[in-house]
Amino acid sequence: MTKATKITAISNQLIQDLLLLRQAKFQKEKGLFLIEGENLIKEAIINQQLVKLLTNGTSPDWVPDFVEKFEVTPEIIKKLSDTKSPQNFIGVVAIKEKEFDWTHNILVLEDIQDPGNMGSLIRSAKAFGYSTIVASPSCVSFFNPKVIRSTQGYIFSTNLKTMNLVDFLTIARSKKYQIIGTNIHEKSSPLESITSNNKKVLLLGNEGKGLSSIISKFISTNFVIEMNEQVESLNVSVAGAIIMNLTFN
């Protein structure tokens, strides 16, 4: 096992650089993000994305040699942590983008703001065969700490992309994807009429405003989720899970 480097000062340049990775701007710029806890660390190792490990104490023997190791103080762990009760492990993970998989359903998200919703949607996408998620630049970062915790580790096995949605949907339409959505202002079909026969792009919009008019124009089939009239609407992550389940091949 390679020897760990000891760091005792929060002012250390590496620690200062890692603190910046809480911001989406620097995650994108550096191609890195932070994770916490043993379970997420192990998932990152399995997917060969863990590049650095900071521990409060000796590094465990299950950490491979390709990971750069650091022993740091409890104060540094607390400073880097996003939780009230920090665990002993902080990992630095490389963002690994994959090529588009044009053989499976794709989830497209516009302006999702709540980290819990984003994390839940990533988990549901994994469960129901949506191998790629495309988010607008205005969405909460995939690598927000609360998003990462909500995914329960599935963030490492899902292809996550942030890009201009008009550009993406134009390409998807040219590849004969059926683009489906739930725009309440347009004529719609019952959700039960969804079939799993052809490839689909599912559009989901902002928690309060829904889909923008520009993105809604790409919908080829609009569906409505029928429910008790006393309930005005569903949480976007719940609605997304219902639709993805119905389109699961």
Secondary structure, DSSP 4 states (H G I P E B T S, - for coil): -PPPEEE--TTSHHHHHHHGGGSHHHHHHHTEEEEESHHHHHHHHHTT-EEEEEESSSPPTTS-TTSEEEEE-HHHHHHH-SSSS--SEEEEEE-------TTSEEEEESS---HHHHHHHHHHHHHTTEEEEEE-TTSPPTT-HHHHHHHTTGGGSSEEEE--HHHHHHHHHHTT-EEEE--TTS--EEGGG--SSS-EEEEE-BTTTBS-HHHHTT-SEEEE----TT-----HHHHHHHHHHHT--
